[in-house]
């Protein structure tokens, strides 16, 4: 079943897939590998256009909530 937010997520994921994947990995693992700015953001993040930053945030939120969902499922 497709969630109500799936179409909203697909646009940034398809336009900036690397940024989305990096955000999702960071959100899921809660680890920030590679060169980063303060706060765990990728290098140059604050100079990116808003759509690219939003793709990273969308990925981070997806990864973070996937982690939370898996933890709840394991606890049940």
N, C-alpha and C positions, 0 to 999 in steps of 0.2 A: 504494500500500500504506500502510495506517495504522500509524504507529509505536505501540509499547506505551505511550508516554507521552501520546499524543494525547487520550484521554479525561480524563486528569489536567489537561491544559492547557485544555481547553474550558470547564471550570467557572469558573475565574477570568477567562478571556477573555470569557465571556458575561456575567458579573456586573459586571465593571469593565472594559469595553472601552477606554475612554480611557486608563486607567492601563496596561493591557496594551500598547496601541499605543505609548505614550510610552516604556515600558521597552524594547520591541522596537526602536524607532527609535534610542534611546540605545545599546543593545547592538550594533546593526548598524553604525551610523555612528561609534561611539565619540566622539560629540560630544553636548553637553548644552545645548540651546537653551532660551531662556526663563529665567524666574526660577527659581533653584535654591538648594538648601541646600548646605552644604559636602559634598563628595563627589559632587556631580551629582544628588542626589536632588531630586524636586519639592518646592516650597515646602509646608511642613506635613506632609511625609512621615512624620516620626517621631510625629505625632499621629494618623495614620490607624489604623483597626482593622487587625488582623493580616491578615485576608483581602485587604484592599485593597493592603497592602504586598506581600503574596505575589503578587498579580496583576502588580504592577509588576516584581517580581523574575522571575516566570515569563516575562514579555515580554522583559526584558533578556536572560535566558538564551537564549530562542528567537532573538532578533536576533543575539546574539554567536555562537551556534553556526551560524546560517545564514551569517554572514559567513565563519566558518572553513571551512565546507563549500564555499562558492563559491570561496574561495582555493585549496583543495585541488583542486577540479575544474579550475580555470584552469591550475594548475601541471601537471596530468597530460597 
